Amino acid sequence: MDSDCTTTTSRTAAAHSSPHVFEYAFAVFAAMVYSRALLFHLFPAGAASLPKTALYLSIYAITALLLLRHWRAALTTLATEKSVLALLLLACLSVLWSTAPGVTLQRAAGVGGGTLFAVYLVVRLRLDYILAVLGAGFAVSLAASLTTVALYPQQGIMAGLHEGLWSGAYGHKNLLGKFVTTGGAVFMALAIRRPPLSPALVTGVWCALFVLVMASSKSSMLAWSILFSGLGIYLIVSGRRALAATALLSSAIVLAAFVLQSGYKIMPSALQKETTRCASEMISGSAQSCDILDNAITSKPPSAELSTARGRLSLWLLLAEKIRQRPILGYGLGGFWLGEDGPSAEIWQQKPWLPSHAHNGFIDLALHLGLLGLGICLLGILAAAVRVLRRLRRGELDSATVCMSTLVAAVILVNIGESALLASNNLLWITLATGLLLLCRPQRDGGDA
C-alpha cells in the first residue's frame, strides 16, 4: 500500500502551498460545528432544523469551492485510500435498497460533507495544522460541555437512571465520553508534535480526563486507558518522559475510576459531590460526621447496579439475527434504527431501555451497509495498520506516524462500545477519515511543521 501512497507526493505538495488565512479560519469554524457542541446552544432541542441544515449546506459548499482548484489532488487522495471512498460510495448507493430512502439520503449527504472536509484537510494543510484544527473542534466540545454543566446543570447533568452523571453538551454521558476521549487523544497528539512539554495541551488532556471521569462512560474509560497506556510506552521509548508520565498517570486514574464504578458501585460524580459537601460543612463548622464513601455509595444512580457488559452482549446477539436477515448490503445507511417505525421495532420490544444504536460502531455498520460495508472498513483499518508496521520494521516510526495512528486508534476504540462510524456531520468520523487518509500521505510530511 505504501507504493500507492507515494504516487500522491507531487500533487499533495503542490496543494499544500500557502493556504489563505480565510481557509484556516473556515477549517477551525467547520471543525467546531462538526463537534456538534455548538449546535446545543445555537439550536436548542425543538428549534427549527432549517437554520441547522442551511449551516451544514454552507459548509459543504465552501469546502467544495476551496477544493475546486485542487480537484486532482483531492481525487488522487480519495483514490489512494480506497476504503474511505468505497464506504462513501456504498453509503450513497444504499438509498437504492434502504428501508427508509429519505433518511438514507439525508445521512449520506452528511457523511459525504464530512468526508469532503477530511479530504480538504489532508489536501490543503500540513499535519500540525490538521491536528490544530481538530484540536480546536474538540476544545469547543470540551468547553461547551463544561459551560453547560456549570450554567445549565439541568441539561448538562443527567437525571433518572443516570442521575448525577455528566452529559455536557451532548444529552447523554456516552456521547460526551466518546467525544472527550477522542479529544484527549488529539490534544496528546498535538503535545507529541510540539516539544518541549506544552502546558496548554497537557491542561487540555487533564480537562478531558476530568470530564470523562465525571461522565462515567465505561466504554470510553476503557478506550482511554488502552490508548494512553500505549502512548505512554511509546513516549518512554522516545525519551519524552514528562509527557509519558502524563499519559500513564491519566490512564491509571481512568482505570481506577472504572474499578470504583464497576467493582464498588462508587460513581466519581457522587464521590466528588459528597467530598465537596463535606468540605463545605467542615469549613462552616456544621459537619458532625463525614462518611464520604458510604454517602457516595448510598447516593449512586440506579444505573450503577446495571451490568453494562451483559446488556450490550444480549443486544448484540439480537442484532446478529437482524444482520443475518440482510447480510450483504444491510438496511441502508440510517435505515435500521427508526424506533417503532422500522426494523428496530423488534429490538425495542425486547429491550425496554429502547436503544437508539448498537453500542458498537462495527455492528451498526453491518446493519447499515451489510457485511460488504463492514469488510471494506476492516480492510481499510488493516491496510493502515500494515503501513504503520512497515514503517516500524524499517525504523521509520516517527512522531507524525504515531499521531496519525493515534487519530485512527482513538476512534476505533470508542467504537467498540459506542457508534460513530460513518456518522453524519460528525467530528469523530472526520477524525477517522482524516487519520486513514493521512497514513497514505508521503512520509516526508512527518518532518514538516
TIGUFI-938952 format. One record per residue: residue in one letter; z, y, x of N, C-alpha, C in turn. Coordinates in pm, whole numbers, plus 50000, padded with zeros to 5 digits. Layout:
N
AZYXZYXZYX;...
END
This chain:
449
M500004987850082500005000050000500005012650085;D500545012050211500585023850296499195028850330;S498225019650344496865023950375496275032250262;D496645028850136496185036950023496795050850029;C498065051150068498745064150070498135073550171;T497715068450287497225077250391495905083850356;T495205078750256493945084950216494155098550152;T495375101550111495645114450046496005125450144;T496015122450274496555131950373495885145550366;S494565146050380493875158950388493985166650258;R493875159550146493905166650017495285172149986;T496335164350011497665169549984498025180850079;A497565179850203497845190650298497215203650252;A495995202850203495325214850153496015220150029;A496445211349943497075215649818498425222149842;H499075218949955500385224549984500345238750036;S499175244650049499055257650113499685268650030;S500785273850078501435286150030501405288249879;P502185280649802502295283449659502865297449635;H502395304049532502855317449498504295316649448;V505015327849463506405328249417506515325049268;F505465328649192505465325449049505525310349027;E504845302849113504835288449098506225282549118;Y506945287649218508305282949240509185286349119;A509055298649071509875302848957509565294448835;F508275291848812507895283448698508455269248713;A508345263548833508805249948855510295248648829;V511055258548876512515258348853512815259548705;F512135268748636512365270548492512015257748416;A510875251748448510465239548379511475228348401;A511975226948525512975216748553514245219048471;M514615231548456515785234848374515575230748228;V514375233348178514065229548039514055214348025;Y513435207548120513345192948114514715186248131;S515695193548184517055188048190517655186548051;R517075193547953517465192947812518815199647784;A519505203947887520815210247865520665224047805;L519635231647849519415244947794519095244347645;L518405233747604517985232647464519185231747371;F520305226447421521505225447340521955239147291;H521825249247379522265262747344521135271047284;L519895268847331518775276647278518375272047138;F518455258847116518035253246988519115243846937;P520155249246872521255240846823520755230546723;A521585220446699521235210046603520935216146467;G519845212046410519435217146280518465228846290;A518285234146412517355245246429515915240346416;A515035249546379513625245946361513045240646492;S512205230446481511645224246601510405231546651;L509855240746572508635247646611508795255546742;P509875263446759510015270446888510155260847006;K510855249846986511015240047094509665233947130;T508885230447028507545224947052506665234947125;A506735247547084505945258047150506355259547296;L507645258247325508125259247462507555248047548;Y507605235847498507075224547574505565225747593;L504855229547486503405231047497503035241747599;S503825252247605503565262847704503735257447846;I504755249347867504985243548000503845234148036;Y503405225947939502265216947966501035225148008;A500775235747933499565243647958499615250448095;I500765256248129500885262948259500765252848373;T501395241248356501295230748458499835226748480;A499115224648369497705220748380496875231548447;L497125244248412496365255248472496635256348622;L497905254548662498245255348804497635243948884;L497445232548817496845220948885495325221348884;L494745230048803493305230048785492565232348917;R493085241349001492445244149130492585232449227;H493515223549199493795212349291493585199049219;W492595198549131492425186849046492075174449127;R491355176149237491025164449318492285158249379;A493155166749433494415161849490495285155449382;A495285161349262496095155849153495585141949113;L494265140649096493695127649059493925117449169;T493785121649295494005112449406495455107749410;T496375116949386497805113349386498105103249277;L497585105649156497805096249046497145082849072;A495935083249126495205070749151495855062549261;T496505069249354497135062149465498375054649418;E499255061349343500425054649285500025049649147;K499425037849146498755032949025499705029748911;S500945026348941501865022348833502175033948740;V502345046048795502635057648710501445060548620;L500235060348677499035062848598498835052048492;A499045039348530498845028448435499835029148320;L501095032348350502095033548243501755045048149;L501295056148205500925067548122499755064048030;L498725057648084497565053748003497965043747895;L498815034147931499245024147833500065030547722;A500905040147760501705047147659500805054647560;C499755061047612498825068347524498035058747436;L497585047647494496805037947417497645030747312;S498975030447331499825022947239499825028747098;V499275040747082499145046246947498255037446860;L497385029546924496445020946852497135009146784;W498265004546842498954992946782500404996246743;S500765008846750502135012746721502515010746575;T503775007646550504285006946414504495020746355;A504475031046440504625044946395503715053746481;P502415054146450501455061346535501795076046558;G502325082646455502665096746470503775098846573;V504795090346567505885091146663505375088146804;T504525077946815503975074046945503135085247005;L502345091846924501505102746973502375114147027;Q503425117246955504325128046999505045124147128;R505545111847134506245107347254505305106647374;A504105101747350503125100647460502775114347516;A502695124347428502425138047475503555142947565;G504805139947526505955143847606505995136847740;V505665123847740505625116447866504495121647954;G503345124447892502215129847968502535143248030;G503185152047953503555165148006504535163948122;G505525155148107506495153148215505865147248339;T504965137448320504275131348433503375141448503;L502715149848426501865160248484502705169648570;F503905172748525504785181448602505195174648733;A505465161548729505795154148851504625154548950;V503405152748898502215153548984502105167449044;Y502345177648965502295191449014503275193549129;L504505188549114505495190049220505015183549350;V504485171449338504075163949457502855170249523;V501925175149441500695180949495500925194649557;R501785202649497501895216749539503075219849631;L504135211649628505345215249702505675204849808;R506335209349912506835200250013508175194449968;L508595183950037509745176149990510985184549966;D511345193250061512585200950045512535210049923;Y511355215549895511225224049777511255215749648;I510695203849653510765194949537512215191549505;L512975187949608514395184849588515145196949534;A514785208949583515455221049535515145223649388;V513895221249347513515223049207514265213149117;L514275200449157515005190549079516495193749078;G517005198049194518415201549202518775212949109;A517865222749095518115233849002518225228848859;G517345219448823517395213848688518705206648662;F519135198548756520385191248736521605200348749;A521505211048828522595220748836522815227648701;V521705230748633521815236548499522445226548403;S522035213948416522625203348333524135202848351;L524565203448476525995202848508526725215248459;A526155226948488526795239448448526865240848296;A525785236948227525775237848081526805228548020;S526975216848079527955207348026529375212348046;L529655217848165530995223348190531265235148097;T530245243548076530395255047986530635250547843;T529915240247801530075235247665531475229747643;V531985222347740533345216947729534365228247722;A534175238647803535145249647810535085258747687;L533875261947641533715271747534533505265547396;Y532925253647392532665246947265533215232647270;P534535231147284535105217747301534835208447184;Q534655214047065534355205546950532985198946963;Q532115204447047530805198747072530735191647207;G531485196647304531415191047438532375179647464;I533345177447373534295166447386534195157847261;M534025144947279533765136047166535025133747082;A534815130546957535895127046864535635112946811;G536545107946731536345094846669536495083446768;L535505074646772535575062646854535785065747001;H535145076447051535255080147193536085092847210;E537105094447132537885106847130538395110647268;G538145123247304538635128647430537675127447546;L536625119247533535685117447642534635128647638;W534225133047754533285144247761531865139847729;S531195148147652529765146147625528945158147673;G529625169047709528955180747763527885186147671;A526725189147727525625194947651524695184247594;Y525135171747592524235160847554524665153047429;G525815155947375526205149747249526805135947262;H526665129347376527255116147396527595114247543;K528675107247569529165105247705528155097947793;N527425088347736526485080647817525275088847859;L524825097747770523725106847806524165116047918;L525365121547905525895130248010526035122548141;G526525110148131526755102048251525505099748332;K524395096448266523185093448343522575106048404;F522755117548341522225129948399523055134348520;V524385133748511525185138448624525125128448740;T524935115648711524795105848819523515108448897;T522405110248826521145113348893521215126848963;G521865136548898522035149648960522835148949088;G523915141149088524705139349209523875133449321;A522995123949286522115117849387521135128149445;V520605136949360519685147349408520425157149499;F521665161049462522445170049548522705163549684;M523005150449683523245143549809521965142849892;A520835140449827519555140249899519285153749964;L519565164649892519415177949949520325179950069;A521555175050059522505176350169522045168450292;I521435156850268520905148850379519805156350452;R518995163750377517865171050437518265184350500;R519525188450480519925201650527521175201050616;P521075194750733522225195150824522375209250881;P523585213650918524835206250904525325205850760;L526555201550741527095199550607527015212350524;S526435211250403526295222750314527445222950214;P528355232850222529485233350128529025234149981;A527955241549956527485243149817527015229849761;L526245222249839525725209549790526835199249776;V527765198949870528895189749859529745193249737;T529905206149710530615210349589529895205449464;G528555206049466527785200849354528015186049332;V528095178349442528355163949431529725161549368;W530745169049414532085166949359532185171449214;C531485181949177531475186249037530825175548948;A529705170048996529045159348921529965147248908;L530685144049015531635132949012532735135548909;F533275147648907534345151048813533875149448668;V532685154648640532155153648503531905139048465;L531385131248559531145117048531532435109748499;V533475112348577534765105848552535325109848417;M535175122448380535685127148251534845121648135;A533575118848160532745112648056533055097848042;S533485091448150533875077248150532765068248099;S531535071048143530415062248111530385050948213;K530755038848170530945027748265529675024448342;S528545023848273527305020048340526925030348446;S527105043148415526785053648512527765053748627;M529025050348600530025049648706529675038548805;L529245027148755528835016248843527595020248923;A526655027048857525445031548927525815041049041;W526715050449013527155059849117527785052349234;S528675043149203529395035949308528445028149399;I527475021349339526505013549417525635022749503;L525095033249441524175042049512524855049349627;F526045055049600526705063049703527325054349813;S527645041849782528075032749888526925030249985;G525725027949931524555026050016524235038250098;L524295050050035524035062450110525085064750218;G526335061250188527405062850287527155054450410;I526705042050391526405033250504525265038950588;Y524205043750520523085049750593523545061850674;L524405070150615524845082350683525735079050803;I526525068450795527325064350910526425060151025;V525415051950993524465047451095523715059251155;S523455069551073522695081251119523565091351193;G524855088851199525745098051269526195109851187;R525925109851056526345120850967527685117150903;R528745116750983530005110950937530705119450830;A530595132550840531245141050740530625138750602;L529295138350598528625135950470528825121550424;A528905112350521529195098350486530555097150420;A531535104750469532875104450410532835109150265;T532035119550238531875124350101531295113450011;A530235106850059529575096449979530515084849952;L531175079850057532035068150042533295071249963;L533875083049984535065086749908534745088349760;S533615094649731533215096349590532985082749525;S532385073549599532165060049546533485053149516;A534455054649607535765048449588536495054349468;I536395067449449537055074049335536455069249204;V535135068649198534485064049075534845049549046;L534885041349149535235027349131536685025949083;A537585034249138538975033949093539095038148947;A538335048448908538335052848768537805041948677;F536775034748725536215023648647537245012648628;V537985009348733539014998848724540135003148631;L540565015648641541605020748550541175019448404;Q539915022948379539395022748243539205008448192;S538624999948275538294986448232539484976948234;G540294978048338541384968548354542694972748289;Y542964985948289544254990648240544154999548117;K542945001548067542715009547947543245023747961;I543195028948082543625042748107542375051248128;M542105060148034540945068848045541285080948132;P540445084148229540715095748315540925108548235;S540185110148125540345122348045541735123047984;A542255111547937543615111147881544645113447991;L544395107948109545305109748222545355124348263;Q544185130848267544135145048301544875153448197;K544675150048069545315157547961546835156447968;E547335144247991548775142147997549385148448121;T548655148048233549145154248356549255169348339;T548225175348277548245189748253549385193548160;R549575185748053550645188547957552015187648023;C552205177148103553495175248169553785186448269;A552755190248347552935201048445553285214048375;S552625216748263552885228948188554315229248136;E554775217748084556155217048031557185218348141;M556885212648258557825213648370557925228048419;I556805235148422556825249148466557625257748369;S557465254848239558175262748137559625258248119;G559965246748180561335241748169561625234148042;S560605231047963560825224147835560615209147843;A560245204047960559955189747973561245181747981;Q561365171547898562515162547902562195149947981;S561025144247959560575132548036559045132548035;C558495129148149557035128948162556585115148207;D556355106548113555815093348145554305093948126;I553625099048230552215102248218551375089848188;L551635078948260550825066848242550985060948103;D552235059848056552445054247921551815062947814;N551955076147830551355085247732549825084547736;A549265082947856547815081847868547305069147801;I548045058247818547645045747753547755046947602;T548835053347555549045054947411547955063447347;S547495073647420546515083047363545075079147392;K544865066847437543495062647468542655062247341;P541345064747351540455064047234540255049647190;P539845047447065539605033747016538605026147100;S537635033047161536595026247239537145019547364;A538375023247405538965017247525539175002247509;E539324997847384539564983647358538274975647342;L537144982547341535874975647321535384969347451;S534714958047438534094951647554532644956247561;T532404966047648531044971547660530054960847702;A530424952847801529504942647853529154932447746;R530154927847670529894917847566529024923547456;G529284936147418528494942447313527044944147353;R526804948247477525434950347522524714936947541;L525414927047590524794914047608524324908247476;S525164909447374524764904347242523594912247186;L523554925447213522434933647169521154929347242;W521244926947371520064923047449519504909647401;L520384900547360519924887547310519144889347179;L519624898347093518904901246969517554907546999;L517524916547095516284923447128515284914247196;A515784904047266514884894347329514034887347223;E514644884747108513904878446998512844887946943;K513174901046935512194910846887511044912346986;I511344911447115510284911947216509384899847203;R509964888247174509184875947161508184876947046;Q508504884846944507614886146829506364894346863;R506474903746956505314911647001505374912847152;P505114902047223505424901347366504494909347458;I503214909847427502254915347523502244930547524;L502084936647409501904951147401503074958447336;G504014951247278505174957547219504874964647089;Y505764973647051505694980446922505104994446933;G504654998247052504155011747073505275020847120;L504945030747200505945039947254506675047047139;G507985044947130508775050847023508645043846891;G507965032246889507685025446763508725015246721;F509775013446801510775003346764512025009746703;W512625019046775513895024846729513645035746626;L513505031546502513225040846391514305039846284;G515495035646323516575034446227516305023746124;E516555026846000516355017245892514905016345847;D514055024845904512655025345861511705017945954;G512225011246054511345004446149511884990846188;P511324984946293511774971746339513244971346376;S513824982946409515244983346446516164981046328;A515624980746206516474978846087517234965646093;E516584955146142517254942146153518394942746254;I518214950346359519274951846459520454959346398;W520174969546322521234977346259522034968946160;Q521384959646095522094950946001523124942146071;Q522854939046197523754930146271524674937546366;K524374950246391525194958246481525674970746408;P526924970346357527424981746277527544994746355;W527494994346488527575006746565526215013646576;L525175007846512523875014146494523285019546625;P522945010746717522365015446845521035022446824;S520805032746904519545040246895518605036847011;H519075028447102518235023447212518875010647263;A518215004247358518634990947403519774991347504;H520195003147548521165004247656520684996947781;N519394996447798518754991247918517304996147916;G516955004048015515635010048016514504999948025;F514734988848092513674978948111513434971047982;I514504968147908514344961647779513634970947681;D514024983647683513344993247595511864994347631;L511554994047759510154994647799509374982647748;A510004970847751509364958747697509164959947546;L510114966247478509954968347334508814978047306;H508724988647385507714998947361506314994247400;L506194988847523504874985947579504704971247617;G505604962847570505464948447592505714944347736;L505504931647760505684926447895504644932147991;L503514936647937502504943148021503064955948081;G503654964347997504234976848046505394974248141;L506244964548106507364961248193506874956248330;G505844947948327505294942748452504724953648539;I504014963248479503454974448556504574982348623;C505634985048547506754992648601507414985248718;L507674972348699508324964548805507454963548929;L506144962248909505234961849025505244975149101;G505314986149028505384999249093506655000749175;I507784996149119509054996849191509014987749313;L508454975749295508344966249406507474971849518;A506344978149480505464984049581506184995049659;A506995003149588507755013749656508765007549752;A509424996849708510404990049796509724984449921;V508514979049904507774973550018507444984550118;R507034996350069506735007550158507955011450240;V509105012050173510335015850243510705005250347;L510594992550311510934981750405509994981650525;R508714984850502507764985550614508164996650711;R508555007950657508985018950744510265015250818;L511165008150751512395003750816512074994150930;R511164984850907510794975051010510144981751130;R509374992551104508704999651214509605010051280;G510845011051233511755021051288511425035051244;E510805036551127510365049751078511115054150953;L512315048650933513095052150814513775065550836;D513025076350811513555089750833514275094850709;S514835106950720515595112650608514715114950486;A513445117950508512545120150394512405107450312;T512185096150379512045083450308513325079950233;V514485082450296515765079650232515925088250106;C515545100850115515685109849999514755105649885;M513495101949919512585097049816513135084449751;S513645075349832514195062849782515425065449695;T516195075749730517385079249652517015083349511;L515935091349497515485095449364515145083249279;V514375073949338513955062049264515145053249231;A515995050749330517135041749310518105047149205;A518345060349205519285066149109518835063548966;V517555066048938517055064248801517005049448764;I516645040848858516625026448830518025021648794;L519025025848871520385021148849520935025848714;V520685038348676521205042848547520485036048431;N519275030848457518535024048351518985009648330;I519895004748412520434991448388521364991448267;G522085002448249522995003348135522595013548031;E521605021848062521115031947967519585031747968;S518965040747894517505040747881516935054447914;A516015054748012515345067348045513955065048102;L513445052748097512105050048146511085055048044;L510075062148091509055068148004509685076747895;A510765083747930511415092547833510605105347820;S510455110047698509635121647668510355134547706;N509655143447778510205156547816511585155147879;N511695146447977513005142848030512985143348182;L513965150348241514005151948385514265138848458;L514855129048391515095116148455513775108948482;W512885108548383511585102248405510785110148510;I510865123348505510175131648603510685128648743;T511985126748757512575123348888512055110048938;L511995100048852511495086948893510025087648931;A509215094048846507785095248875507555102949005;T508335113549026508215121349149508555112849271;G509635105049261510025096649373508975086249407;L508385079849305507345069849330506105076249391;L505725088049340504555094949395504815099749537;L506045104249565506375109149698506315098049802;L506685085949762506655074949858505235071249900;C504245076649831502855074949872502325086949947;R503165097049964502735108750039502745105350189;P501825110650268501805108150412503165111050475;Q503605102150565504965103150615505195115050705;R504135121450752504315133250836505085144150763;D505085143350627505815153350549507315152450569;G507765140850619509185139250640509765149550733;G508955154850822509485164750912509275178850865;D508585180850755508295194150706509485199550631;A509705212350642510785218650568510285224050439;
END
